[in-house]
Amino acid sequence: QALSMIGTGRLAALVATVALHRLTRRATTSPLFRRLWRHSLATAFIAEELTASASPAPPFSPELGHTVGLLHDLG
């Protein structure tokens, strides 16, 4: 029932966010890492909103925009 309310795309974005946070949990004691995590989350939310409000619509979903924003500094 929850899946039908939020959709598979949103669920995938949430899973990616939680998985990345769990993967890096030990590093969260570092102030530098905390800044990087906040920056990545902020970028993810902004990318999602920009993707959702873009005209014409981009060829990918806002949820994918969220994931790309979250992972943009990993390289």
Backbone atoms as SQL, in Angstrom:
CREATE TABLE atoms (id INTEGER PRIMARY KEY, chain TEXT, resi INTEGER, resn TEXT, atom TEXT, x REAL, y REAL, z REAL);
INSERT INTO atoms VALUES
  (1, 'A', 1, 'GLN', 'N', 0.824, -1.179, 0.000),
  (2, 'A', 1, 'GLN', 'CA', 0.000, 0.000, 0.000),
  (3, 'A', 1, 'GLN', 'C', 0.876, 1.254, 0.000),
  (4, 'A', 2, 'ALA', 'N', 1.945, 1.247, 0.803),
  (5, 'A', 2, 'ALA', 'CA', 2.845, 2.396, 0.829),
  (6, 'A', 2, 'ALA', 'C', 3.541, 2.567, -0.512),
  (7, 'A', 3, 'LEU', 'N', 3.902, 1.462, -1.137),
  (8, 'A', 3, 'LEU', 'CA', 4.564, 1.525, -2.435),
  (9, 'A', 3, 'LEU', 'C', 3.665, 2.163, -3.483),
  (10, 'A', 4, 'SER', 'N', 2.396, 1.861, -3.433),
  (11, 'A', 4, 'SER', 'CA', 1.482, 2.459, -4.406),
  (12, 'A', 4, 'SER', 'C', 1.298, 3.951, -4.147),
  (13, 'A', 5, 'MET', 'N', 1.506, 4.385, -2.920),
  (14, 'A', 5, 'MET', 'CA', 1.371, 5.812, -2.602),
  (15, 'A', 5, 'MET', 'C', 2.593, 6.612, -3.027),
  (16, 'A', 6, 'ILE', 'N', 3.792, 6.081, -2.786),
  (17, 'A', 6, 'ILE', 'CA', 4.989, 6.866, -3.094),
  (18, 'A', 6, 'ILE', 'C', 5.575, 6.542, -4.459),
  (19, 'A', 7, 'GLY', 'N', 5.286, 5.398, -5.012),
  (20, 'A', 7, 'GLY', 'CA', 5.787, 5.026, -6.328),
  (21, 'A', 7, 'GLY', 'C', 7.149, 4.362, -6.265),
  (22, 'A', 8, 'THR', 'N', 7.454, 3.611, -7.295),
  (23, 'A', 8, 'THR', 'CA', 8.705, 2.860, -7.322),
  (24, 'A', 8, 'THR', 'C', 9.922, 3.766, -7.480),
  (25, 'A', 9, 'GLY', 'N', 9.766, 4.851, -8.229),
  (26, 'A', 9, 'GLY', 'CA', 10.894, 5.767, -8.407),
  (27, 'A', 9, 'GLY', 'C', 11.313, 6.421, -7.107),
  (28, 'A', 10, 'ARG', 'N', 10.336, 6.874, -6.334),
  (29, 'A', 10, 'ARG', 'CA', 10.625, 7.501, -5.045),
  (30, 'A', 10, 'ARG', 'C', 11.223, 6.478, -4.087),
  (31, 'A', 11, 'LEU', 'N', 10.696, 5.261, -4.107),
  (32, 'A', 11, 'LEU', 'CA', 11.228, 4.209, -3.251),
  (33, 'A', 11, 'LEU', 'C', 12.689, 3.918, -3.597),
  (34, 'A', 12, 'ALA', 'N', 13.016, 3.864, -4.869),
  (35, 'A', 12, 'ALA', 'CA', 14.399, 3.611, -5.294),
  (36, 'A', 12, 'ALA', 'C', 15.320, 4.728, -4.813),
  (37, 'A', 13, 'ALA', 'N', 14.870, 5.976, -4.897),
  (38, 'A', 13, 'ALA', 'CA', 15.681, 7.103, -4.423),
  (39, 'A', 13, 'ALA', 'C', 15.891, 7.020, -2.912),
  (40, 'A', 14, 'LEU', 'N', 14.858, 6.662, -2.169),
  (41, 'A', 14, 'LEU', 'CA', 14.984, 6.525, -0.723),
  (42, 'A', 14, 'LEU', 'C', 15.928, 5.385, -0.347),
  (43, 'A', 15, 'VAL', 'N', 15.823, 4.282, -1.055),
  (44, 'A', 15, 'VAL', 'CA', 16.705, 3.146, -0.789),
  (45, 'A', 15, 'VAL', 'C', 18.155, 3.525, -1.062),
  (46, 'A', 16, 'ALA', 'N', 18.412, 4.232, -2.150),
  (47, 'A', 16, 'ALA', 'CA', 19.775, 4.665, -2.472),
  (48, 'A', 16, 'ALA', 'C', 20.319, 5.596, -1.389),
  (49, 'A', 17, 'THR', 'N', 19.492, 6.503, -0.904),
  (50, 'A', 17, 'THR', 'CA', 19.919, 7.434, 0.136),
  (51, 'A', 17, 'THR', 'C', 20.264, 6.698, 1.425),
  (52, 'A', 18, 'VAL', 'N', 19.394, 5.805, 1.850),
  (53, 'A', 18, 'VAL', 'CA', 19.627, 5.057, 3.087),
  (54, 'A', 18, 'VAL', 'C', 20.835, 4.131, 2.944),
  (55, 'A', 19, 'ALA', 'N', 20.960, 3.478, 1.805),
  (56, 'A', 19, 'ALA', 'CA', 22.087, 2.566, 1.590),
  (57, 'A', 19, 'ALA', 'C', 23.416, 3.310, 1.617),
  (58, 'A', 20, 'LEU', 'N', 23.471, 4.468, 0.973),
  (59, 'A', 20, 'LEU', 'CA', 24.703, 5.250, 0.973),
  (60, 'A', 20, 'LEU', 'C', 25.039, 5.736, 2.377),
  (61, 'A', 21, 'HIS', 'N', 24.031, 6.137, 3.117),
  (62, 'A', 21, 'HIS', 'CA', 24.268, 6.587, 4.491),
  (63, 'A', 21, 'HIS', 'C', 24.775, 5.439, 5.361),
  (64, 'A', 22, 'ARG', 'N', 24.190, 4.269, 5.219),
  (65, 'A', 22, 'ARG', 'CA', 24.637, 3.111, 6.006),
  (66, 'A', 22, 'ARG', 'C', 26.059, 2.689, 5.634),
  (67, 'A', 23, 'LEU', 'N', 26.372, 2.786, 4.354),
  (68, 'A', 23, 'LEU', 'CA', 27.702, 2.425, 3.890),
  (69, 'A', 23, 'LEU', 'C', 28.769, 3.326, 4.502),
  (70, 'A', 24, 'THR', 'N', 28.429, 4.560, 4.721),
  (71, 'A', 24, 'THR', 'CA', 29.405, 5.547, 5.199),
  (72, 'A', 24, 'THR', 'C', 29.185, 5.922, 6.657),
  (73, 'A', 25, 'ARG', 'N', 28.432, 5.144, 7.389),
  (74, 'A', 25, 'ARG', 'CA', 28.061, 5.467, 8.763),
  (75, 'A', 25, 'ARG', 'C', 29.271, 5.710, 9.665),
  (76, 'A', 26, 'ARG', 'N', 30.297, 4.905, 9.537),
  (77, 'A', 26, 'ARG', 'CA', 31.470, 5.045, 10.408),
  (78, 'A', 26, 'ARG', 'C', 32.195, 6.361, 10.175),
  (79, 'A', 27, 'ALA', 'N', 32.136, 6.865, 8.968),
  (80, 'A', 27, 'ALA', 'CA', 32.844, 8.099, 8.646),
  (81, 'A', 27, 'ALA', 'C', 32.097, 9.339, 9.123),
  (82, 'A', 28, 'THR', 'N', 30.877, 9.188, 9.620),
  (83, 'A', 28, 'THR', 'CA', 30.071, 10.355, 9.975),
  (84, 'A', 28, 'THR', 'C', 30.582, 11.088, 11.204),
  (85, 'A', 29, 'THR', 'N', 31.586, 10.549, 11.880),
  (86, 'A', 29, 'THR', 'CA', 32.148, 11.274, 13.022),
  (87, 'A', 29, 'THR', 'C', 33.056, 12.398, 12.564),
  (88, 'A', 30, 'SER', 'N', 33.480, 12.371, 11.323),
  (89, 'A', 30, 'SER', 'CA', 34.346, 13.408, 10.779),
  (90, 'A', 30, 'SER', 'C', 33.520, 14.642, 10.413),
  (91, 'A', 31, 'PRO', 'N', 33.916, 15.832, 10.887),
  (92, 'A', 31, 'PRO', 'CA', 33.194, 17.055, 10.518),
  (93, 'A', 31, 'PRO', 'C', 33.209, 17.306, 9.009),
  (94, 'A', 32, 'LEU', 'N', 34.301, 16.957, 8.358),
  (95, 'A', 32, 'LEU', 'CA', 34.393, 17.137, 6.909),
  (96, 'A', 32, 'LEU', 'C', 33.380, 16.240, 6.195),
  (97, 'A', 33, 'PHE', 'N', 33.271, 15.003, 6.651),
  (98, 'A', 33, 'PHE', 'CA', 32.310, 14.101, 6.026),
  (99, 'A', 33, 'PHE', 'C', 30.879, 14.572, 6.266),
  (100, 'A', 34, 'ARG', 'N', 30.608, 15.083, 7.454),
  (101, 'A', 34, 'ARG', 'CA', 29.256, 15.588, 7.739),
  (102, 'A', 34, 'ARG', 'C', 28.895, 16.725, 6.787),
  (103, 'A', 35, 'ARG', 'N', 29.844, 17.598, 6.518),
  (104, 'A', 35, 'ARG', 'CA', 29.610, 18.689, 5.553),
  (105, 'A', 35, 'ARG', 'C', 29.350, 18.128, 4.162),
  (106, 'A', 36, 'LEU', 'N', 30.140, 17.119, 3.770),
  (107, 'A', 36, 'LEU', 'CA', 29.956, 16.502, 2.454),
  (108, 'A', 36, 'LEU', 'C', 28.588, 15.843, 2.353),
  (109, 'A', 37, 'TRP', 'N', 28.159, 15.157, 3.403),
  (110, 'A', 37, 'TRP', 'CA', 26.845, 14.484, 3.395),
  (111, 'A', 37, 'TRP', 'C', 25.713, 15.503, 3.283),
  (112, 'A', 38, 'ARG', 'N', 25.781, 16.585, 4.057),
  (113, 'A', 38, 'ARG', 'CA', 24.751, 17.629, 3.968),
  (114, 'A', 38, 'ARG', 'C', 24.725, 18.245, 2.573),
  (115, 'A', 39, 'HIS', 'N', 25.909, 18.483, 2.009),
  (116, 'A', 39, 'HIS', 'CA', 25.995, 19.042, 0.657),
  (117, 'A', 39, 'HIS', 'C', 25.368, 18.082, -0.355),
  (118, 'A', 40, 'SER', 'N', 25.660, 16.787, -0.232),
  (119, 'A', 40, 'SER', 'CA', 25.117, 15.806, -1.162),
  (120, 'A', 40, 'SER', 'C', 23.595, 15.711, -1.051),
  (121, 'A', 41, 'LEU', 'N', 23.076, 15.727, 0.165),
  (122, 'A', 41, 'LEU', 'CA', 21.617, 15.693, 0.344),
  (123, 'A', 41, 'LEU', 'C', 20.964, 16.949, -0.224),
  (124, 'A', 42, 'ALA', 'N', 21.551, 18.100, 0.039),
  (125, 'A', 42, 'ALA', 'CA', 20.998, 19.349, -0.492),
  (126, 'A', 42, 'ALA', 'C', 21.002, 19.328, -2.015),
  (127, 'A', 43, 'THR', 'N', 22.098, 18.868, -2.606),
  (128, 'A', 43, 'THR', 'CA', 22.181, 18.789, -4.059),
  (129, 'A', 43, 'THR', 'C', 21.146, 17.818, -4.608),
  (130, 'A', 44, 'ALA', 'N', 20.929, 16.716, -3.904),
  (131, 'A', 44, 'ALA', 'CA', 19.934, 15.728, -4.345),
  (132, 'A', 44, 'ALA', 'C', 18.536, 16.338, -4.359),
  (133, 'A', 45, 'PHE', 'N', 18.176, 17.059, -3.315),
  (134, 'A', 45, 'PHE', 'CA', 16.841, 17.668, -3.258),
  (135, 'A', 45, 'PHE', 'C', 16.681, 18.761, -4.312),
  (136, 'A', 46, 'ILE', 'N', 17.720, 19.550, -4.519),
  (137, 'A', 46, 'ILE', 'CA', 17.651, 20.600, -5.535),
  (138, 'A', 46, 'ILE', 'C', 17.554, 19.996, -6.929),
  (139, 'A', 47, 'ALA', 'N', 18.364, 18.971, -7.206),
  (140, 'A', 47, 'ALA', 'CA', 18.319, 18.314, -8.518),
  (141, 'A', 47, 'ALA', 'C', 16.944, 17.699, -8.767),
  (142, 'A', 48, 'GLU', 'N', 16.351, 17.133, -7.732),
  (143, 'A', 48, 'GLU', 'CA', 15.011, 16.553, -7.874),
  (144, 'A', 48, 'GLU', 'C', 13.984, 17.631, -8.209),
  (145, 'A', 49, 'GLU', 'N', 14.037, 18.735, -7.496),
  (146, 'A', 49, 'GLU', 'CA', 13.086, 19.821, -7.745),
  (147, 'A', 49, 'GLU', 'C', 13.278, 20.439, -9.126),
  (148, 'A', 50, 'LEU', 'N', 14.528, 20.635, -9.530),
  (149, 'A', 50, 'LEU', 'CA', 14.793, 21.186, -10.855),
  (150, 'A', 50, 'LEU', 'C', 14.314, 20.250, -11.950),
  (151, 'A', 51, 'THR', 'N', 14.516, 18.969, -11.757),
  (152, 'A', 51, 'THR', 'CA', 14.062, 17.984, -12.741),
  (153, 'A', 51, 'THR', 'C', 12.540, 17.972, -12.820),
  (154, 'A', 52, 'ALA', 'N', 11.893, 18.072, -11.672),
  (155, 'A', 52, 'ALA', 'CA', 10.423, 18.036, -11.645),
  (156, 'A', 52, 'ALA', 'C', 9.806, 19.273, -12.292),
  (157, 'A', 53, 'SER', 'N', 10.491, 20.408, -12.189),
  (158, 'A', 53, 'SER', 'CA', 9.893, 21.649, -12.693),
  (159, 'A', 53, 'SER', 'C', 10.442, 22.071, -14.055),
  (160, 'A', 54, 'ALA', 'N', 11.333, 21.282, -14.639),
  (161, 'A', 54, 'ALA', 'CA', 11.939, 21.641, -15.924),
  (162, 'A', 54, 'ALA', 'C', 10.914, 21.588, -17.042),
  (163, 'A', 55, 'SER', 'N', 11.047, 22.530, -17.963),
  (164, 'A', 55, 'SER', 'CA', 10.158, 22.551, -19.120),
  (165, 'A', 55, 'SER', 'C', 10.998, 22.813, -20.355),
  (166, 'A', 56, 'PRO', 'N', 11.015, 21.977, -21.340),
  (167, 'A', 56, 'PRO', 'CA', 10.290, 20.711, -21.424),
  (168, 'A', 56, 'PRO', 'C', 10.861, 19.682, -20.457),
  (169, 'A', 57, 'ALA', 'N', 10.073, 18.689, -20.175),
  (170, 'A', 57, 'ALA', 'CA', 10.477, 17.668, -19.202),
  (171, 'A', 57, 'ALA', 'C', 11.717, 16.920, -19.692),
  (172, 'A', 58, 'PRO', 'N', 12.688, 16.712, -18.806),
  (173, 'A', 58, 'PRO', 'CA', 13.886, 15.959, -19.201),
  (174, 'A', 58, 'PRO', 'C', 13.554, 14.489, -19.437),
  (175, 'A', 59, 'PRO', 'N', 14.466, 13.758, -20.088),
  (176, 'A', 59, 'PRO', 'CA', 14.175, 12.352, -20.399),
  (177, 'A', 59, 'PRO', 'C', 14.366, 11.403, -19.213),
  (178, 'A', 60, 'PHE', 'N', 14.421, 11.936, -18.003),
  (179, 'A', 60, 'PHE', 'CA', 14.544, 11.080, -16.824),
  (180, 'A', 60, 'PHE', 'C', 13.677, 11.641, -15.714),
  (181, 'A', 61, 'SER', 'N', 13.419, 10.827, -14.703),
  (182, 'A', 61, 'SER', 'CA', 12.484, 11.177, -13.638),
  (183, 'A', 61, 'SER', 'C', 13.138, 12.060, -12.573),
  (184, 'A', 62, 'PRO', 'N', 12.334, 12.765, -11.790),
  (185, 'A', 62, 'PRO', 'CA', 12.876, 13.529, -10.658),
  (186, 'A', 62, 'PRO', 'C', 13.607, 12.643, -9.655),
  (187, 'A', 63, 'GLU', 'N', 13.154, 11.404, -9.514),
  (188, 'A', 63, 'GLU', 'CA', 13.823, 10.498, -8.591),
  (189, 'A', 63, 'GLU', 'C', 15.239, 10.185, -9.058),
  (190, 'A', 64, 'LEU', 'N', 15.427, 10.048, -10.362),
  (191, 'A', 64, 'LEU', 'CA', 16.770, 9.835, -10.886),
  (192, 'A', 64, 'LEU', 'C', 17.612, 11.094, -10.685),
  (193, 'A', 65, 'GLY', 'N', 16.986, 12.260, -10.835),
  (194, 'A', 65, 'GLY', 'CA', 17.686, 13.513, -10.526),
  (195, 'A', 65, 'GLY', 'C', 18.166, 13.530, -9.084),
  (196, 'A', 66, 'HIS', 'N', 17.340, 13.041, -8.174),
  (197, 'A', 66, 'HIS', 'CA', 17.700, 12.949, -6.756),
  (198, 'A', 66, 'HIS', 'C', 18.927, 12.057, -6.576),
  (199, 'A', 67, 'THR', 'N', 18.900, 10.889, -7.184),
  (200, 'A', 67, 'THR', 'CA', 20.006, 9.943, -7.048),
  (201, 'A', 67, 'THR', 'C', 21.293, 10.509, -7.635),
  (202, 'A', 68, 'VAL', 'N', 21.200, 11.135, -8.790),
  (203, 'A', 68, 'VAL', 'CA', 22.382, 11.735, -9.418),
  (204, 'A', 68, 'VAL', 'C', 22.938, 12.850, -8.541),
  (205, 'A', 69, 'GLY', 'N', 22.064, 13.669, -7.979),
  (206, 'A', 69, 'GLY', 'CA', 22.524, 14.731, -7.082),
  (207, 'A', 69, 'GLY', 'C', 23.190, 14.171, -5.839),
  (208, 'A', 70, 'LEU', 'N', 22.667, 13.085, -5.319),
  (209, 'A', 70, 'LEU', 'CA', 23.233, 12.461, -4.130),
  (210, 'A', 70, 'LEU', 'C', 24.633, 11.920, -4.392),
  (211, 'A', 71, 'LEU', 'N', 24.847, 11.382, -5.575),
  (212, 'A', 71, 'LEU', 'CA', 26.112, 10.716, -5.882),
  (213, 'A', 71, 'LEU', 'C', 27.101, 11.598, -6.654),
  (214, 'A', 72, 'HIS', 'N', 26.759, 12.845, -6.900),
  (215, 'A', 72, 'HIS', 'CA', 27.544, 13.662, -7.825),
  (216, 'A', 72, 'HIS', 'C', 29.001, 13.890, -7.398),
  (217, 'A', 73, 'ASP', 'N', 29.331, 13.812, -6.136),
  (218, 'A', 73, 'ASP', 'CA', 30.705, 14.060, -5.681),
  (219, 'A', 73, 'ASP', 'C', 31.509, 12.778, -5.430),
  (220, 'A', 74, 'LEU', 'N', 30.924, 11.625, -5.686),
  (221, 'A', 74, 'LEU', 'CA', 31.633, 10.386, -5.374),
  (222, 'A', 74, 'LEU', 'C', 32.832, 10.131, -6.278),
  (223, 'A', 75, 'GLY', 'N', 32.799, 10.621, -7.485),
  (224, 'A', 75, 'GLY', 'CA', 33.914, 10.389, -8.413),
  (225, 'A', 75, 'GLY', 'C', 35.136, 11.105, -7.973);
